[in-house]
């Protein structure tokens, strides 16, 4: 329904640094509880000015997050 949190998913976490191709994040996302997932981003995942994170899982909507790390 695109609203109800999804539990028990295996999340694929990738990142694009400064508009480059998406590559795997250094660490995996894990479920905290009730469909809330967390990830410990490594310095290598954030080594740029504009970072776009993409999180995917089977039968789930993709989630994109863009972070600007510098001025």
C-alpha positions as CSV (number, residue, x, y, z in Angstrom):
1,X,0.0,0.0,0.0
2,X,3.1,2.2,-0.1
3,X,2.4,3.4,3.5
4,X,2.7,0.4,5.9
5,X,6.3,-0.2,7.0
6,X,7.8,-3.4,5.6
7,X,9.5,-5.7,8.1
8,X,12.1,-8.4,7.6
9,X,13.4,-7.0,4.3
10,X,17.0,-7.5,3.0
11,X,18.0,-4.0,2.0
12,X,20.5,-3.2,-0.7
13,X,22.3,0.1,0.0
14,X,24.1,1.9,-2.7
15,X,25.6,5.4,-3.1
16,X,26.5,7.8,-5.8
17,X,29.3,10.3,-5.0
18,X,29.2,13.6,-6.9
19,X,27.0,12.2,-9.7
20,X,29.1,9.1,-10.3
21,X,27.8,5.6,-10.8
22,X,26.1,3.9,-7.9
23,X,28.2,1.5,-5.9
24,X,27.7,-0.6,-2.8
25,X,27.8,1.1,0.6
26,X,30.5,-0.1,2.9
27,X,28.0,-1.4,5.5
28,X,24.6,-3.2,5.3
29,X,21.3,-1.7,6.5
30,X,19.6,-3.6,9.3
31,X,16.2,-3.5,10.8
32,X,16.0,-1.7,14.1
33,X,12.3,-2.6,14.6
34,X,8.8,-2.3,13.1
35,X,10.1,-1.7,9.5
36,X,12.6,1.0,10.5
37,X,16.0,0.3,9.1
38,X,19.4,1.8,10.0
39,X,22.8,2.0,8.4
40,X,26.2,3.1,9.6
41,X,27.7,5.1,6.7
42,X,31.4,4.8,6.4
43,X,33.7,7.8,5.5
44,X,34.2,6.2,2.0
45,X,30.4,6.5,1.5
46,X,30.5,10.2,2.2
47,X,33.7,11.2,0.4
48,X,32.2,13.9,-1.9
49,X,30.1,17.0,-1.9
50,X,26.8,15.6,-3.1
51,X,25.9,12.0,-2.0
52,X,22.8,10.2,-3.2
53,X,21.9,7.1,-1.3
54,X,19.6,4.5,-2.8
55,X,17.9,1.8,-0.7
56,X,16.1,-1.1,-2.4
57,X,14.4,-4.3,-1.3
58,X,12.2,-6.9,-3.1
59,X,8.5,-5.9,-3.1
60,X,9.3,-2.5,-1.6
61,X,9.5,1.0,-3.0
62,X,13.0,2.4,-3.6
63,X,14.1,5.2,-1.3
64,X,16.5,7.9,-2.4
65,X,18.2,10.4,0.0
66,X,20.5,13.1,-1.2
67,X,23.0,14.7,1.2
68,X,25.1,17.8,0.6
69,X,28.2,17.4,2.7
70,X,30.0,20.7,2.0
71,X,29.5,24.3,1.1
